[in-house]
Each structure stands twice: as structure tokens, then as C-alpha cells.
Amino acid sequence: MGKKSNSELIYWLVLILVAALAVLVFVIADRPTHNNLPADTNIPPRVKTENEMIKVSQPKPFQAVSSPLTISGQASVFEAVLDYRLKDSKNNVLAQGRTLTAEGFAMSPFSKSVDFSRPRTDAGTLEIFAISPKDGSEINKISLPVFFKK
């Protein structure tokens, strides 16, 4: 190999390293940060807003919410019944109940306005789930972290 070939090799290696570094920076920048979250917050880095039976469109993960809270999305659940529970970060239940989708066992819209008591913490979790007709357990649960507006 001559000097020109070595120069080309170095050029391509540097180019590949710069590209790899750019991808790494992009991946790191895409992750949520936890620096400014309240101390009582325990949040996973990625939050699923849907599964095969429930798709939540409102609220968004980490959204600041106040009472009344609008819960909406689509679901395909037994007898069109969908349950929800709003808890603060110390697991105190602020609100819970049921809402109906437009149809049972077909992906259809739901929307519910939920009043809740004043939370004692800055953060909490909204759980949306179905009840199994087989054994009464909570199934297809979506857990969304939320913050409470003061």
C-alpha cells in the first residue's frame, strides 16, 4: 500500500467514526431526562401508550394534569367496559372508575372526564385496563406517568 492508500483508509475510518458518534449522540439525545423531575418520581425511560387492546391518546406520558382530567383513546374490551385508576406517587388512589367504549371487542373510541381529589405528591400514575371475564384480574394495563399541576 502506498501513502495515498493509507490516506484513503484513514479518511474512511475517520468518516465511519464520526458517523458512529453522530448516531450515538442522536440516541442519547432522544432519551428523556430525569434531571428536573420531582424527587418522588420513579419513571421508566420509555412509556408504552398502547397495547393490542388499548390505545391511549390523552393524557400523554409525563403530561401535567389537573382536575377534571380527560382520558381518551381507543379500546377493544369485553362488553365495552374499560377501567381506570389515578394514583399519586405514594399509591394513594385519587380517582377510579369505569367508562364505556363505543363497541365491545372492536377497536372503538372512549373518552371520560375524571374529577380527582387534590394530590399530596407532584407526580402520579394513570392506569387504564380491562377486567378479565375469566378471573376478574386486571389485563392489558397501560400505566402512564403524569405530573399534577399546582
C-alpha positions as CSV (number, residue, x, y, z in Angstrom):
1,M,0.0,0.0,0.0
2,G,1.2,3.4,-0.9
3,K,0.8,6.7,1.0
4,K,-2.3,7.5,-1.0
5,S,-4.0,4.2,0.0
6,N,-3.1,4.8,3.7
7,S,-4.6,8.3,3.5
8,E,-7.7,7.0,2.0
9,L,-8.0,4.3,4.7
10,I,-7.6,6.9,7.4
11,Y,-10.1,9.2,5.7
12,W,-12.7,6.4,5.7
13,L,-12.0,5.3,9.2
14,V,-12.4,8.9,10.5
15,L,-15.6,9.2,8.5
16,I,-17.0,6.0,10.0
17,L,-16.1,7.1,13.5
18,V,-17.8,10.5,13.0
19,A,-20.9,8.8,11.7
20,A,-20.9,6.3,14.7
21,L,-20.5,9.2,17.1
22,A,-23.4,11.1,15.4
23,V,-25.7,8.1,15.8
24,L,-24.7,7.7,19.5
25,V,-25.4,11.4,20.2
26,F,-28.8,11.1,18.4
27,V,-29.7,8.0,20.5
28,I,-28.7,9.7,23.8
29,A,-30.5,12.9,22.9
30,D,-33.7,11.0,22.2
31,R,-33.9,9.6,25.7
32,P,-36.0,11.5,28.3
33,T,-34.0,13.3,31.0
34,H,-34.8,13.0,34.7
35,N,-32.9,16.0,36.0
36,N,-35.8,18.3,36.6
37,L,-38.4,15.7,37.8
38,P,-39.9,15.9,41.3
39,A,-38.0,13.8,43.8
40,D,-40.9,11.4,44.4
41,T,-40.9,10.4,40.7
42,N,-40.0,6.9,39.7
43,I,-40.3,6.7,35.9
44,P,-39.1,4.3,33.4
45,P,-37.3,5.8,30.4
46,R,-39.8,4.6,27.8
47,V,-43.6,4.5,28.4
48,K,-46.0,2.5,26.2
49,T,-49.2,4.3,25.4
50,E,-50.8,1.3,23.7
51,N,-51.0,-2.5,23.6
52,E,-53.1,-4.9,21.4
53,M,-56.3,-3.9,23.2
54,I,-56.0,-0.4,24.5
55,K,-54.6,2.8,22.8
56,V,-54.4,5.9,25.0
57,S,-54.3,9.3,23.2
58,Q,-54.9,11.5,26.2
59,P,-53.2,12.3,28.5
60,K,-49.7,11.9,27.1
61,P,-46.9,10.4,29.3
62,F,-45.4,12.9,31.7
63,Q,-48.2,15.5,31.0
64,A,-49.1,18.0,33.7
65,V,-52.7,17.3,34.5
66,S,-55.4,18.9,36.7
67,S,-58.9,18.0,37.7
68,P,-61.0,17.3,35.7
69,L,-58.7,15.0,33.7
70,T,-59.8,13.9,30.2
71,I,-58.9,10.3,29.4
72,S,-59.4,9.3,25.8
73,G,-58.3,6.8,23.2
74,Q,-59.5,3.6,21.6
75,A,-60.0,0.1,23.1
76,S,-61.3,-3.3,22.2
77,V,-62.5,-4.7,25.5
78,F,-65.1,-7.2,26.9
79,E,-68.6,-5.7,27.0
80,A,-67.1,-2.3,26.1
81,V,-66.1,-1.7,29.7
82,L,-62.8,0.0,30.4
83,D,-61.5,0.7,33.9
84,Y,-59.2,3.5,35.1
85,R,-57.3,4.4,38.3
86,L,-55.4,7.6,39.1
87,K,-52.8,7.3,41.9
88,D,-50.2,9.7,43.3
89,S,-46.6,8.5,43.7
90,K,-47.3,7.1,47.1
91,N,-50.1,4.9,45.7
92,N,-52.9,6.9,47.2
93,V,-55.9,6.5,44.9
94,L,-57.2,9.9,43.7
95,A,-59.9,8.6,41.4
96,Q,-61.1,5.3,39.9
97,G,-64.0,4.1,37.9
98,R,-65.2,2.8,34.6
99,T,-66.0,4.1,31.2
100,L,-67.5,2.6,28.1
101,T,-66.1,2.3,24.6
102,A,-68.4,2.7,21.6
103,E,-68.4,-1.1,21.0
104,G,-67.2,-4.2,22.7
105,F,-64.5,-6.4,21.1
106,A,-64.0,-3.9,18.3
107,M,-61.4,-1.1,18.4
108,S,-63.6,1.9,19.2
109,P,-63.2,5.3,20.9
110,F,-63.6,6.1,24.5
111,S,-63.5,9.4,26.4
112,K,-64.0,10.2,30.1
113,S,-63.8,13.3,32.2
114,V,-62.5,12.4,35.6
115,D,-62.6,14.6,38.7
116,F,-59.9,13.8,41.3
117,S,-59.0,14.9,44.8
118,R,-56.0,17.1,45.4
119,P,-52.8,15.0,45.3
120,R,-50.2,15.2,48.1
121,T,-47.4,14.5,45.6
122,D,-46.1,16.2,42.4
123,A,-46.4,13.0,40.3
124,G,-48.6,10.0,39.9
125,T,-49.8,7.3,37.6
126,L,-52.9,6.8,35.5
127,E,-53.7,3.2,34.9
128,I,-56.1,2.1,32.2
129,F,-57.1,-1.5,32.0
130,A,-59.7,-4.1,31.3
131,I,-61.1,-6.7,33.7
132,S,-60.7,-10.3,32.7
133,P,-64.1,-12.0,32.3
134,K,-62.3,-15.3,33.1
135,D,-60.9,-14.5,36.5
136,G,-61.5,-10.8,37.3
137,S,-57.9,-9.8,37.1
138,E,-56.6,-6.6,35.6
139,I,-55.4,-7.2,32.0
140,N,-53.9,-5.1,29.2
141,K,-52.9,-2.4,31.6
142,I,-51.4,0.8,30.4
143,S,-49.6,2.8,33.1
144,L,-48.9,6.5,32.2
145,P,-46.8,8.7,34.5
146,V,-48.3,12.1,35.0
147,F,-47.5,15.3,36.9
148,F,-50.0,17.3,38.8
149,K,-50.4,21.0,38.2
150,K,-50.3,23.1,41.3
